[in-house]
């Protein structure tokens, strides 16, 4: 089910349990997991890839979450001093 909000619910649950987590990074990370399914349907249709690819595994979600968190941290670290 690639176009659902199931991943957003888990992100919201993590945000309410652990207030130190960045909500923007959590939501972007959950959308990236859904983009994999969208890409397999529309872009790689002739390859017959499964909807739930490597990002839907624990290791894939861990790696993508780490990369999104790192990018979010670097972005806000470089932009926030100019805003405040």
Buried (B, 14 or more C-beta within 10 A) or exposed (E): EBEEEEBBEBBBEBBEEEEEBBBEBBBBBBBBBBEBBEBBEEEEEEEEBEEBBEBBEEEBBEEBBEEBBEEBEEEBEEEEEEEE
